[in-house]
Amino acid sequence: MNQENPKSIKVWGIESGRCMRVHWMALELGLDYEVVPIRARSGETGTEVFTKLNPKQKIPVLQHGPIVLSESAAIINYMAETFPLPNDFYVAEDAVGRAKLNEWCYFIMTELDAHSLYLIRRHDSLKAIYGAEPTAVASAEEYFKKQIGAACKRINKEGIYLMENQFSIADILLTSCLDWAVAYEIDLPDLMRSYREKVHKRPRFQDAFAINFPNGIPKSVLRSA
Ligand SMILES: N[C@@H](CCC(=O)N[C@@H](CS)C(=O)NCC(=O)O)C(=O)O
C-alpha cells in the first residue's frame, strides 16, 4: 500500500463469489479502490488486523474512510447509495421501487445463497469442516431449482435486467448465485441461462472476474467429486 496516499476505499477479499459482487460493483461505479487480496480459510482472515475489522473473520469487507462494512449485499447497497451511479443503473424512485428491489435482494440472499448454495457448500465442498450431510445437500439442490424456477416467472422475458430492465445490485447478486450454481453443475432453466449469458457480457463483469479470480476459479470453490 502507498502510505503517502492511501486510497480511501479498500475491498478485502478475492477468490469468492461474495467478493466478486463487491469488485464488480466497484468497477461498475468506476471507483478507484485498493484490493487487499486475502482468501477465505487461508489464515489471512484470522489475523489480528482483519479480526478487528470483521470479528466474523469473513470476506468481503469494505473500508470507506472510517466506515467498515461486512456482508456483501449490505456493502453493494451502501455503494449504490453513496457513490454517483452511472446512467444505466437502476435507482428506486419511491417506496414501491425500493420494496421491489429489496424483494429481489432478500430472496436471492436468503433462498438462493444462504438456504441453498451455502448449505451445499458447507456440507459438500467443506464437509471436512462442517460434516457431510448428503440428504441435506440433495434437498438444498432441489430447493434451489424450485426457487429459481419460481423466480423465472418474475423475469421480463423481453428485457435483460430484473428491475425495469435497468441494471441494479439485484442483478449482481443473482448473477453471482447463478455462477455459483453452475460451478456446482446445477442445471439452470433456459431463461436463467440466457439471462446469465447476457449479464456476463457487461465489460465490468469481466474485469471484476479477472480481479477476483486472478488464477481462474480455484478447485476449492467447486463441489467435491
Ligand atoms: N453472508 C456473508 C458471507 C461471507 C462468507 O461466508 N464469506 C466466505 C467466503 S465466500 C468466508 O469468508 N469464509 C471464511 C470462513 O468461513 O472461514 C456475505 O454475503 O458477505
Ligand as a Chemical Component Dictionary entry (heavy atoms), coordinates in Angstrom:
data_LIG
# 
_chem_comp.id                   LIG 
_chem_comp.type                 NON-POLYMER 
_chem_comp.pdbx_formal_charge   0 
_chem_comp.three_letter_code    LIG 
# 
loop_
_chem_comp_atom.comp_id 
_chem_comp_atom.atom_id 
_chem_comp_atom.alt_atom_id 
_chem_comp_atom.type_symbol 
_chem_comp_atom.charge 
_chem_comp_atom.model_Cartn_x 
_chem_comp_atom.model_Cartn_y 
_chem_comp_atom.model_Cartn_z 
_chem_comp_atom.pdbx_ordinal 
LIG N1  N1  N 0 -23.157 -13.542 4.246 1  
LIG C1  C1  C 0 -21.768 -13.205 4.010 2  
LIG C2  C2  C 0 -20.977 -14.491 3.808 3  
LIG C3  C3  C 0 -19.497 -14.234 3.838 4  
LIG C4  C4  C 0 -18.726 -15.526 3.724 5  
LIG O1  O1  O 0 -19.176 -16.603 4.155 6  
LIG N2  N2  N 0 -17.536 -15.416 3.144 7  
LIG C5  C5  C 0 -16.708 -16.590 2.959 8  
LIG C6  C6  C 0 -16.046 -16.522 1.578 9  
LIG S1  S1  S 0 -17.285 -16.535 0.316 10 
LIG C7  C7  C 0 -15.617 -16.600 4.007 11 
LIG O2  O2  O 0 -15.013 -15.595 4.273 12 
LIG N3  N3  N 0 -15.389 -17.749 4.617 13 
LIG C8  C8  C 0 -14.316 -17.905 5.541 14 
LIG C9  C9  C 0 -14.702 -18.783 6.674 15 
LIG O3  O3  O 0 -15.862 -19.230 6.722 16 
LIG O4  O4  O 0 -13.840 -19.029 7.488 17 
LIG C10 C10 C 0 -21.666 -12.271 2.777 18 
LIG O5  O5  O 0 -22.521 -12.360 1.893 19 
LIG O6  O6  O 0 -20.745 -11.452 2.721 20 
# 
loop_
_chem_comp_bond.comp_id 
_chem_comp_bond.atom_id_1 
_chem_comp_bond.atom_id_2 
_chem_comp_bond.value_order 
_chem_comp_bond.pdbx_ordinal 
LIG N1  C1  SING 1  
LIG C1  C2  SING 2  
LIG C1  C10 SING 3  
LIG C2  C3  SING 4  
LIG C3  C4  SING 5  
LIG C4  O1  DOUB 6  
LIG C4  N2  SING 7  
LIG N2  C5  SING 8  
LIG C5  C6  SING 9  
LIG C5  C7  SING 10 
LIG C6  S1  SING 11 
LIG C7  O2  DOUB 12 
LIG C7  N3  SING 13 
LIG N3  C8  SING 14 
LIG C8  C9  SING 15 
LIG C9  O3  DOUB 16 
LIG C9  O4  SING 17 
LIG C10 O5  DOUB 18 
LIG C10 O6  SING 19 
# 
